[in-house]
Amino acid sequence: MIPKVIPGAEPIFIKGNSIGFLLAHGFNGTPQSMEGLSRKFAEAGFTVYAPRMKGHGTSPADLEACTSSDWLRSLEEGFTLLKKACDKVFIVGQSMGSALTIQLASRSDADGIILINTALEVPGYEKYKNESSPRFIQEGRPDIKNPDVKEIAYSEVPLTAVHELFSLMKTTRPVIKDVTCPVLLFHSAEDHVVPQSCSDYIYETVSSSLKEYIHLNHSYHVASMDYDQQLIYDETVLFATRALANDGIILQA
């Protein structure tokens, strides 16, 4: 049976030029959290795809049946789709989506990755690491500074899914050094979900010759939907321009 997707949580695909942006949402998020950025990239002429990670945007029960490998497969399928449509592909990940992006970039030919508030640890979930109950964990309001923004997310998440998130974060750390493509990191100065040490560690560990780090001063964790959305878009395009210039390609958005 095909899961019923929550209205507004559907994947986003917009065909544009030969430069593609693949956008990976976070844990308990949906493509809706990346929609604003997706639209900006598309309006500038780029090809965009924001897949829905398996188990997200349907029901907590669906998420309970998923593994981190399922989420990575969702992103890999999106990457394959964009590679068929585009000459160059950049991956934009947020939180868990950033961890998935690192995993994919460590073993693919991505042309650059953009990491927003990467989750390599989530202190708020630590107390559940070795627990077998409760079956579901209640979630609060998504960590967004702008009070007018509403993110589509479950009000509760399965404990099994949190354990899968821990597994993903654990297996991501060892492959960070294998990332050689250009890397742009964003981290919110006030993030109530993941510590800045995650982004610091990535910046220090990647093997990329082109790596940049930008602090976001007006957003919380879900920065793609927050006050710094335009800054993230602007800096990402400038970063992609520099990355492509190294390959002798002049980016014309």
N, C-alpha and C positions, 0 to 999 in steps of 0.2 A: 504494500500500500504506500502510495506517495504521500509524504507528510504535507499537511496544509500549512502554507507559509503565511505568516502574519502580514496583513496588508502594509506595504511600505518597506518590508524586509527583503524584497526580491533582489536578485543579482542585478547589476547595472552593466550594460555593454553599450558603448557608443563608438561607432566606427569613425575614424578620422584619418590622419596622415600615417606615415610609416614609423612614427615614434609612439610607442605604447607605454601606458602606465597601468600597472597591476596593483590594486589596492586591497590590502588584507586587514580586515577588522579584528577587533580584540575579543577576548573571552566574554561570553554572554552578550556580545554585540551582534550587529548585522551590517550588511552593506549600507544601510541608512546612515550609519555613523561616518561613512566615507563619501556620502553623496555630495556634500558641498564641495569637497575637493574634486570629486569626479566631474562635476558640472563645470568647474573652472578649467580643468584640463581640457575637457571636450570643447568648451567655448573658444579655447585658444587653438583648436584644430587637432589636438592629439587624439589617438585612439585610447579608449579607457575600458577597463574591465574590473569590476569589484565583485568577486564571487561571494556566495554565502557559504560559510564553512559548515560542514555537515553537523546537524543537530542544533544549529542556531536558527533563530527566527521562526521556529515552529512550536515546540513545546518542551518543557524540562524533561519529560519522559524520553523524547527523541535524543536529547543531549546525553542522557544517562546511558544510552546504548552506544555511544561513540568513544573512540580512542583518539589520542593525539595524532596517530598515524592517519586517521580519517581526515583530520583537519589539514594536515600537511598534503594529503592527496588532493583535497579540494583546491589548495593553492597551486599545486603542481599542474593540475588540469587547466587552471586558469592561465598559467605561464605557457603551457603548450599551445593553448588557443591563441594567445597574443603573439607568440613566436611565428605562428602561421600567417598572421595578419600584418605583422610589423617587421621592420629591419632591426630595430633596437627596442629593448624592453627594460624599463625601470620598475622596481618594485617598491611600493610605499606600504610599510607596515605600522600598525599601532598596537602597543602593549603586547598581548599574545601574538598578534599578527606580525609584530616585529621579530619575535622569536622564530616564528615559522619562516619569515623572510630570510633570516640568517641561515636557517637550515637549508633552504632552497638555494640561496646564493653560494653556499659552501660547496655545492656540487652541480652547479649549472653555469651557463654563460650569461647571467644577468649583466646588463650594461651599467648598473648602478643600483644601490639600494638606499632608501630613505627610511629611517627608523624613528618613530615617534614614541617617546616614553616606554621604552622597551621593558618588558617583564622578564627578568631573570630570577626574580623573587617577588613574592607578594606577602608582606608581613601580616596582613589581615587574615590570611588563610592558614598561617603557620600552625595554629592550634588544632587544625583538622588533619594535619599531615599523617598522623598514625592512628586516626580514629576510624571506627567502622559505623558510626552513627553521629548525627541524624542522617536520614536518607537524603534530605534536602536542606540546604542552608539558605536562610532568608537574606536577601540582598537589599541594600539601601538605595537611595537615589544615586544614579550614575554621577561620577565625580566631574561635574561641569560647572564652571564658575558662572557662566551666563544663565540666569534663572529662567530665561524665556525659551531655552533650548530643551527639548525632550528627546531622549534617546529610547529607541525600541529595545527593551531588554526584559528578561524574565525577572519576576519578583523573587524567585528562588532558583538555586542551581543545585544539581545533584552532587553529592559528596564524591561519587565516582569520577565526575568530570573535573572536580578540583584536584583529585589525585592524578588524573591524566595531565592536568596543567603542570603539576609539580614534575611529572616525568618529562614533559616537553622542556621545561626550563632547565632541568638537570642535564639532559642530553644536548642542549644547545650550547652550553658553556664550552665544552671541549672542541666544538667545530668553529668557534668564532675566529680562531687563528687561521682557518682555511679560507676565509673570505679575502679575496684579492681585488675585487671590483671596487670602484669608487663608493664611498660611504658618506652619507650626511646624517648626522644625529640631531634630534631635537629633544630637549627635556624641559618640562615645566618646572619653574622655580618652586611652585607650590603644587606638588602632586601628592595626593593622599592615598595612593594605591601602590605605586612602586617607588623605591628610593633612587636618588640620582646616581648612586654608586653603580647601578646597572649600566647606565649609559657611559659612565666614566670607564668602567671595565672594558666595554666594547671598544671605545675609542683607543684605549691603550693596547688592546690585544689584536685587533684586525691587522691583516698584512697588506692592506690597501696603501698604495702610494698617494692616492687622493682621498683624504678624509677631513671632514669638517664637522664642527660642533656648534650648535646654536641653542641658547637658552631662551625659553618662552616665559615672559614676565606677566602675561595677562590671562593665562589659562590654567586649568587644573588637568587631571589625567587625560580625559577624552578631548585632547587639544584639537583634533580634526573638526570638532563641532563647536569649538569655543572661540573666544575673542581673537586668538592668534591664527585663525584659519587662513586669512589672507596672507599673513607673513609666511606661513608654511608653504602656501602655494608659490608665492613670489620667490622665496629662497630655493625651493625645489626646482623651479624652472631655470634659475640662474646656475644652480649646481649641475643640472643635466646639460646645460649649455657648455659648461667648463669640461664636464666629463666627455662629451662628444667631440669637443674641440681637440682633445688629446688624440682622438682617432681621425682628425682631419675633417670632421663634419661640422658644418655651420648650421646651427639650429635656428629655424625660422618658424616660430609659432604663429 
